Amino acid sequence: MTYTTLNAAAYLHHIELQSSNPARLAQFYGDAMQMQVRKVGDVFICQGPQRRLIVSQGEDKKLALGAFACRDADSLDALRTRAAREGLTPQHVVSHLMDTAFAVTDPDGNMIHFGLAKADPAGLTGIRGPTQHLTLATHDPEAIEAFYCGKLGFATSDRVRKPSGEVATIFTRSNHEHHTLACFRSDRVGVDHHSYEAGDWNAIRDWCDHLATQDIQLMWGPGRHGPGNNLFIFIVDPDGNWIEISAELEIIHDRPVKEWPHAERTLNLWGKAILRS
């Protein structure tokens, strides 16, 4: 399937996770991901240099929302106009971290915000690792692709197919990075993982050294993905959410969609893979 893209020039700005113990989860991100943590009303806001996460009271491992920031007001207006034209009924929302934001809901019921980024607090320090992508678990990857690419103007980068031809994974982008939103076919619906972009191999090393000081073990990696060609490590937070720290993700300006086989070497060129389906 080919979709008409908008070139929305948006990037993943933050996500909000629910937790039965939001204070504990927020502190974990503060320590593990070098973020400042502050309580604002009923939520905890975690912020580091170019990385942000909100934690709210609720069900463990449940995505409250994903939020994309557009590069400028014209891009945001064009995206809102397209969403309305596609029948998505964009709703104005008040966001802790973005201005002029609107919300839509994807086929799985995930709340997605688009807006203009508010300035981060001054003085944030830490290892490089901007918020980079969100990956969903879904029963229907094709429906997710049709929503984000067909209705919101994202572009498909790669698809992974089983021998039967069934789609297992789809990688989509809202800028020149290989993927800012992806999805795995799964027996559940929600978030598979979210990722931070370290930039290069040395920064991956620095993150591993930092995590060791926090007594946080890697649950997967180091490795290299086939789609995106990025280096990666994974850790898991106290609620069971997967966190990826990635580096050297492919930059795409214009190329056809690549098709990959559903196999371990697609997900990890270097070794063992965690196959979702």
C-alpha positions as CSV (number, residue, x, y, z in Angstrom):
1,M,0.0,0.0,0.0
2,T,1.3,3.5,-0.9
3,Y,0.1,6.5,1.0
4,T,0.3,10.3,0.2
5,T,2.6,11.8,2.8
6,L,2.4,15.3,4.2
7,N,6.0,15.7,5.3
8,A,4.6,16.7,8.7
9,A,8.1,17.5,10.1
10,A,7.1,16.2,13.5
11,Y,9.2,14.4,16.1
12,L,8.3,12.4,19.2
13,H,8.4,14.9,22.1
14,H,7.2,12.8,25.0
15,I,5.0,10.0,26.2
16,E,2.8,9.6,29.3
17,L,2.8,6.3,31.1
18,Q,0.3,5.2,33.7
19,S,1.5,3.4,36.8
20,S,0.0,2.0,40.0
21,N,3.0,3.6,41.8
22,P,3.7,6.8,39.8
23,A,6.2,8.2,42.3
24,R,8.3,5.1,42.2
25,L,8.2,5.0,38.4
26,A,9.1,8.7,38.0
27,Q,12.0,8.3,40.4
28,F,13.3,5.4,38.4
29,Y,13.4,7.5,35.2
30,G,15.0,10.3,37.2
31,D,17.8,8.0,38.2
32,A,18.1,5.7,35.2
33,M,17.6,8.3,32.4
34,Q,19.1,11.3,34.2
35,M,15.9,13.4,34.4
36,Q,14.7,16.0,36.8
37,V,11.5,14.9,38.4
38,R,8.8,17.3,39.6
39,K,5.2,16.8,40.6
40,V,2.6,19.0,38.9
41,G,-0.9,18.5,40.1
42,D,-1.6,14.7,39.8
43,V,1.3,13.8,37.5
44,F,5.0,13.5,37.7
45,I,7.0,15.3,34.9
46,C,10.5,13.9,34.2
47,Q,12.8,16.0,32.0
48,G,16.4,15.6,30.9
49,P,18.2,17.3,28.0
50,Q,15.8,16.8,25.0
51,R,14.0,13.9,26.7
52,R,10.7,14.0,28.6
53,L,8.3,11.6,30.2
54,I,5.1,12.1,32.2
55,V,3.8,9.5,34.7
56,S,0.2,9.4,35.9
57,Q,-1.8,7.3,38.3
58,G,-3.4,4.3,36.6
59,E,-2.8,0.8,35.2
60,D,0.8,-0.5,35.0
61,K,2.2,-0.6,31.5
62,K,-0.6,1.4,30.0
63,L,0.2,4.2,27.5
64,A,-1.8,7.3,28.5
65,L,-0.6,9.2,25.4
66,G,2.1,9.8,22.9
67,A,2.9,13.4,21.9
68,F,4.6,14.6,18.7
69,A,5.9,18.2,18.4
70,C,5.7,19.9,15.0
71,R,8.6,21.9,13.8
72,D,6.6,25.1,13.3
73,A,3.1,26.5,13.4
74,D,2.5,26.1,9.7
75,S,3.3,22.3,9.9
76,L,1.0,22.0,12.9
77,D,-1.9,23.8,11.1
78,A,-1.4,21.7,8.0
79,L,-1.5,18.5,10.1
80,R,-4.6,19.6,11.9
81,T,-6.3,20.5,8.6
82,R,-5.4,17.1,7.2
83,A,-6.7,15.3,10.3
84,A,-10.0,17.1,10.1
85,R,-10.3,16.4,6.4
86,E,-9.7,12.7,7.1
87,G,-12.6,12.7,9.6
88,L,-10.5,12.3,12.7
89,T,-12.2,15.3,14.6
90,P,-9.0,16.8,16.2
91,Q,-9.8,18.0,19.7
92,H,-8.0,20.9,21.4
93,V,-6.1,19.8,24.5
94,V,-4.2,21.5,27.3
95,S,-0.7,19.9,27.5
96,H,1.9,20.2,30.2
97,L,4.7,20.2,27.7
98,M,3.3,21.6,24.5
99,D,1.3,24.6,23.2
100,T,-1.5,24.8,20.7
101,A,-2.0,21.0,21.0
102,F,-4.7,18.8,19.5
103,A,-5.5,15.2,20.1
104,V,-6.6,12.3,17.9
105,T,-7.2,8.7,18.8
106,D,-5.8,5.8,16.7
107,P,-7.6,2.6,15.9
108,D,-6.3,0.9,19.1
109,G,-7.6,3.7,21.3
110,N,-4.2,5.3,21.9
111,M,-4.4,9.0,22.5
112,I,-1.9,10.9,20.3
113,H,-1.2,14.6,20.8
114,F,0.4,17.0,18.2
115,G,1.5,20.5,19.2
116,L,4.4,23.0,19.5
117,A,7.0,22.3,22.1
118,K,7.4,24.4,25.1
119,A,10.9,25.4,26.1
120,D,12.7,22.9,28.3
121,P,13.8,24.1,31.8
122,A,17.3,25.6,31.9
123,G,20.2,23.7,33.3
124,L,19.2,20.1,32.3
125,T,22.3,17.9,32.1
126,G,23.1,14.3,31.3
127,I,24.4,11.9,28.7
128,R,23.0,12.5,25.2
129,G,19.6,10.8,24.7
130,P,16.7,12.7,23.2
131,T,13.3,11.1,23.1
132,Q,13.2,9.4,19.7
133,H,10.5,6.8,19.0
134,L,7.4,5.0,20.3
135,T,6.6,1.4,19.3
136,L,3.1,0.1,19.8
137,A,1.8,-3.5,20.3
138,T,-1.3,-4.1,18.2
139,H,-3.5,-6.8,16.8
140,D,-3.6,-5.0,13.4
141,P,-0.4,-3.4,12.1
142,E,-2.1,-2.6,8.8
143,A,-4.7,-0.5,10.6
144,I,-2.0,1.4,12.4
145,E,-0.1,2.1,9.2
146,A,-3.3,3.2,7.5
147,F,-4.0,5.6,10.3
148,Y,-0.6,7.2,10.8
149,C,0.5,7.1,7.1
150,G,-2.9,7.4,5.3
151,K,-4.6,9.9,7.6
152,L,-1.7,11.8,9.3
153,G,0.9,11.8,6.5
154,F,3.6,9.7,8.1
155,A,5.8,7.7,5.7
156,T,6.4,3.9,5.8
157,S,10.1,3.0,6.0
158,D,10.1,-0.8,6.3
159,R,7.8,-3.7,6.8
160,V,8.6,-7.1,8.3
161,R,6.6,-10.1,6.9
162,K,6.1,-13.6,8.0
163,P,6.6,-16.4,5.4
164,S,2.8,-16.4,5.0
165,G,3.0,-12.8,3.9
166,E,1.3,-11.5,7.1
167,V,2.8,-8.2,8.3
168,A,4.6,-8.6,11.6
169,T,6.2,-5.2,12.1
170,I,5.8,-1.8,10.4
171,F,8.2,1.2,10.8
172,T,6.9,4.7,10.0
173,R,8.5,8.1,10.2
174,S,7.3,11.7,10.6
175,N,10.6,13.3,9.6
176,H,13.9,12.0,8.1
177,E,14.6,9.6,10.9
178,H,14.0,5.9,10.0
179,H,11.1,5.6,12.5
180,T,9.4,7.8,15.0
181,L,6.5,5.4,15.4
182,A,6.5,1.6,14.8
183,C,4.3,-1.3,15.7
184,F,4.5,-5.0,16.3
185,R,1.8,-7.5,15.7
186,S,0.9,-8.8,19.2
187,D,-1.7,-10.6,21.3
188,R,-2.1,-7.4,23.3
189,V,-2.7,-3.7,22.5
190,G,-0.6,-0.8,24.0
191,V,3.0,0.1,24.2
192,D,5.8,-2.2,23.2
193,H,8.7,0.1,24.1
194,H,9.9,3.7,23.7
195,S,13.4,4.8,22.8
196,Y,16.0,7.5,23.3
197,E,18.7,8.3,20.6
198,A,22.2,8.3,22.1
199,G,23.8,9.4,18.8
200,D,26.9,7.2,18.6
201,W,28.5,4.1,20.0
202,N,30.5,5.9,22.6
203,A,27.3,7.3,24.1
204,I,25.9,3.8,24.3
205,R,29.0,2.8,26.3
206,D,28.4,5.8,28.6
207,W,24.8,4.9,29.2
208,C,25.8,1.3,30.0
209,D,28.4,2.6,32.5
210,H,25.8,4.9,34.0
211,L,23.2,2.2,34.3
212,A,25.8,0.0,36.0
213,T,26.2,2.6,38.7
214,Q,22.4,2.4,39.3
215,D,22.6,-1.5,39.4
216,I,20.3,-1.7,36.4
217,Q,21.1,-4.6,34.2
218,L,20.6,-4.7,30.4
219,M,17.7,-7.0,29.4
220,W,18.8,-7.1,25.7
221,G,21.8,-6.0,23.7
222,P,24.1,-4.5,22.7
223,G,22.9,-5.4,19.3
224,R,22.1,-3.9,15.9
225,H,18.7,-3.9,14.3
226,G,18.3,-4.7,10.6
227,P,15.5,-2.1,9.9
228,G,17.0,1.2,10.8
229,N,20.5,-0.2,11.2
230,N,20.7,1.2,14.7
231,L,22.7,0.0,17.6
232,F,20.7,-0.7,20.7
233,I,20.4,-1.7,24.3
234,F,17.2,-2.4,26.3
235,I,16.4,-2.1,30.0
236,V,13.1,-2.6,31.8
237,D,11.5,-0.2,34.3
238,P,9.8,-1.3,37.6
239,D,6.4,-1.6,35.9
240,G,7.7,-3.8,33.1
241,N,7.9,-1.2,30.4
242,W,10.8,-1.7,27.9
243,I,13.2,1.2,27.3
244,E,15.5,1.3,24.4
245,I,18.6,3.4,24.1
246,S,19.6,3.6,20.4
247,A,22.3,5.1,18.3
248,E,23.1,5.7,14.6
249,L,19.5,5.3,13.4
250,E,19.2,5.5,9.6
251,I,18.4,8.8,8.0
252,I,16.0,8.7,5.0
253,H,15.5,11.4,2.5
254,D,13.9,9.3,-0.3
255,R,13.9,5.6,-0.9
256,P,11.3,2.8,-1.5
257,V,9.8,0.9,1.4
258,K,12.1,-2.1,2.3
259,E,10.6,-5.6,3.0
260,W,12.3,-7.8,5.6
261,P,11.8,-11.5,6.6
262,H,10.4,-12.2,10.0
263,A,13.6,-13.7,11.5
264,E,16.0,-13.2,14.3
265,R,18.6,-11.6,12.1
266,T,16.2,-9.0,11.0
267,L,15.6,-7.8,14.6
268,N,19.2,-8.3,15.7
269,L,22.0,-8.7,13.1
270,W,24.5,-9.6,15.9
271,G,22.7,-12.3,17.8
272,K,19.6,-13.3,19.7
273,A,16.4,-11.5,19.1
274,I,13.2,-11.0,21.1
275,L,10.5,-11.9,18.5
276,R,7.1,-10.5,19.4
277,S,5.0,-12.8,17.2
